[in-house]
């Protein structure tokens, strides 16, 4: 009898094991583009075979074996009976001995660093990482990146061609190369998570699948390179930020501001994981890096019983340190918010006005939104209305825009 859950089993196995399968095939063939195509062919065969014949004893091994056989067929079709073909033919492995599930796989490490190679544009790194490391489909990547499916597919194809043209080897980088390229990897995971945690457009404030995928990949990376402090710093930041997800939206998906969140709904397990990762970042490094400092700020919120009880002076100091290490208008804007809590809205407004004068964050709703809030607290209601109205016009997310509209309406009461 056909297995009615076969397609679900294929999807589950693929999400868990796709990175290892693609990585192993890339190592065997020396060609990432070919490896990804072979893995997709194996996946397509599984979608036909497993619902009919049932789940194989070693599903991941089955997929890799099919992929390797397809590789051999490819070389046969090309009539390339050379050393590479001979090696592939001899290396065919039994399905039962494919993986030790607890072993950290160098193929996955090579895959992550290849997909995030700095020769690629940032949007291509994101798309390729989601495809070959995250195992997402083109449709899922398109939704994640807020682009049409054809655009997502084009980015992936272009990334593979670029890697081939640049002759980027599929291999675990040397320690020096890994250190030099790690920033590219971390920035890709950070971009993916940031879009998931605060969607820039659409009807949902949080895109849980996207943020969750970034968390999963960060955990994998922390196991693969345990001596890199910023890997643990990023993981800590993602865990501590995601811990607040259960309380960040109401029953209808509307945003709930930090001051109004029911903190007992925060994920305490995620907070423990995040704090443990932050401790590890401190142990293996010589002081916290940019991600670690952001995680330390998130920890201040995570351990505080309320907004008023938050150690805002420490948050200000952490933002000052972050601003020196990784200067950014967004960091300065967040520092201004912390200053408003620690020292009052007038001190914060001075910082915000400096950003306005510098033309920072033009086109973003964040700056007029924060400035409007400060003006409300200072009693400058008409000025606040103008700023919040500007923020409404710039905001691309439906849920955030609704919050701003309610704030403007409240000014009339």
Secondary structure by P-SEA (a helix, b strand, c coil): ccccaaaaaaaaaaaccaaaaaaaaaaacccaaaaaaaaaaaaaaaaaccccccccccaaaaaaaaaaaaaaaaaaaaccccaaaaaaaaaccccccccccccccaaaaaaaaaaacccccaaaaaaaaaaccccccaaaaaaaacccaaaaaaaaaaaaaaaaaaccccccccaaaaaaaaaaaaaaaaaaaaaaacccccccccaaaaaaaaaaaaaaaaaaccccaaaaaaaaaaaaaacccccccccccccccccccccccccaaaaaaaaaaaaaaaaacccccaaaaaaaaaaaaaacccccccaaaaaaaaaaaaaaacccaaaaaaaaaaaaaaccaaaaaaaaaaaaaaccccccaaaaaaaaaaaaaacaaaaaaaaaaaaaaacccaaaaaaaaaaaaaaac
